[in-house]
Amino acid sequence: MDYIRIPLGPRKRIALVAHDNQKPDLLEWVGFNKELLSQHDLFATGTTGSLLKEKLDLEVTVLESGPLGGDQQIGAMIAEGKVDFLIFFWDPLEPLPHDPDVKALLRLAAVWNIPVACNRATADFLISSPLMNGEYHRLVKDYRSYRERLKK
């Protein structure tokens, strides 16, 4: 399969998501990295986004709450090329009614080859990467043949 190179500029579009038990961790992590994150475009699901705006005074585009479609909104943004990076502190010990949405979101992140951090350690490594503030070319599989398979 061929690949398409998608250029990412120094200003990344970052989606921030956290399950209820992980919200305090994400808030603390974002607070610690506030100066760096404020140089990027931030998107977040409902409650998480509201908390980030209220407690940290960050500019964040707030989407729906995860169970009300926020995870799917972010997934759609990934597929449309409107999100470059996903920080998703999910709770591995808590079964959630919207687990299929969570799996779909993570699957789309893999399909479109965007960086994903599901815990604080990975988020620390990603955000401190020299690639974070520079240009980067993300390789994405060329799905044209997949899209055209039924036209033949």
C-alpha positions in Angstrom: 0.0 0.0 0.0 1.2 3.5 -0.8 1.3 6.3 1.7 0.3 10.0 1.7 2.5 12.5 3.6 0.4 14.9 5.6 2.4 18.0 6.8 1.8 19.2 10.4 3.0 22.7 11.2 4.4 23.8 14.5 0.9 24.6 15.8 -0.9 21.2 16.5 -4.6 20.5 16.9 -4.8 18.5 20.1 -7.8 16.7 21.4 -8.0 16.2 25.2 -10.3 13.5 26.7 -10.5 12.1 30.2 -12.9 9.6 31.8 -14.3 10.8 35.1 -11.8 9.1 37.4 -9.0 10.4 35.2 -10.1 14.1 35.0 -8.0 15.2 38.0 -4.8 13.7 36.4 -5.5 15.3 33.1 -6.2 18.7 34.7 -3.0 18.5 36.7 -1.0 17.4 33.6 -2.5 20.2 31.4 -1.8 22.7 34.2 1.8 21.6 34.4 2.1 21.9 30.6 -0.2 25.0 30.2 2.3 27.3 28.6 3.3 24.8 25.9 -0.3 23.6 25.3 -1.6 27.2 24.9 0.6 27.5 21.8 -1.7 24.9 20.1 -5.4 24.5 19.2 -7.2 22.5 21.9 -10.4 20.5 21.7 -12.0 18.6 24.5 -15.1 16.6 25.3 -17.8 18.3 27.4 -17.0 18.1 31.1 -13.2 17.9 30.5 -13.3 20.9 28.3 -15.4 22.9 30.7 -13.1 22.1 33.6 -10.0 23.1 31.5 -11.5 26.4 30.7 -12.8 27.1 34.2 -9.9 25.9 36.3 -7.0 26.7 34.0 -8.3 29.6 32.0 -7.3 27.9 28.7 -8.8 28.5 25.3 -10.5 25.2 24.4 -13.2 24.3 21.9 -15.6 22.3 24.0 -17.5 19.5 22.2 -20.3 17.2 23.5 -19.7 15.0 26.6 -18.2 11.6 25.6 -21.4 9.5 26.2 -23.4 12.1 24.3 -21.3 11.9 21.2 -18.1 13.8 22.0 -15.8 10.8 21.4 -17.4 10.4 18.0 -17.1 14.1 17.3 -13.3 13.8 17.9 -13.2 10.7 15.8 -14.9 12.5 12.9 -12.4 15.4 13.3 -9.5 12.9 13.1 -11.0 11.3 9.9 -11.4 14.8 8.4 -7.8 15.8 9.3 -8.9 18.4 11.9 -7.1 16.7 14.9 -3.4 16.0 14.8 -2.8 14.6 18.3 -5.0 12.8 21.0 -4.4 12.9 24.7 -7.0 10.4 26.2 -6.7 9.5 29.8 -9.1 6.6 29.9 -9.9 4.5 32.9 -8.8 0.9 32.4 -10.6 -0.3 35.6 -14.0 1.1 35.0 -16.4 -0.4 32.4 -18.2 2.4 30.6 -21.5 2.3 28.8 -19.9 4.1 25.8 -17.0 1.6 25.4 -17.8 1.1 21.7 -17.3 4.8 21.1 -14.0 4.7 23.0 -12.8 1.8 20.9 -14.0 3.5 17.7 -12.0 6.7 18.7 -8.8 4.7 19.3 -9.3 2.8 16.1 -9.6 6.0 14.1 -6.5 7.4 15.7 -4.7 4.2 14.5 -6.2 4.3 11.0 -5.1 7.9 10.5 -1.8 7.5 12.3 -2.0 10.3 14.8 0.0 10.3 18.1 -2.1 9.0 21.0 -1.3 9.2 24.7 -3.5 7.1 27.0 -1.7 7.8 30.2 0.5 10.5 31.8 3.8 8.9 31.1 3.1 8.6 27.4 1.7 12.2 27.3 4.9 13.4 29.0 7.1 11.7 26.3 5.0 13.0 23.4 4.7 16.6 24.5 8.4 16.8 25.3 9.4 15.4 21.9 11.3 17.8 19.6 8.7 17.0 17.0 6.0 18.7 19.1 6.9 22.3 18.1 8.4 21.7 14.7 7.1 20.6 11.4 6.4 16.9 10.9 5.1 14.8 8.0 2.7 12.1 9.2 2.5 9.1 6.9 -1.1 7.8 6.3 -2.0 4.9 4.2 -3.5 5.8 0.8 -7.0 4.5 1.1 -8.0 5.3 -2.5 -8.1 1.6 -3.5 -10.2 0.8 -0.5 -12.6 3.6 -1.3 -12.9 2.5 -4.9 -13.2 -1.3 -4.3 -17.0 -1.3 -4.9 -16.9 0.9 -8.0 -15.4 -1.9 -10.2 
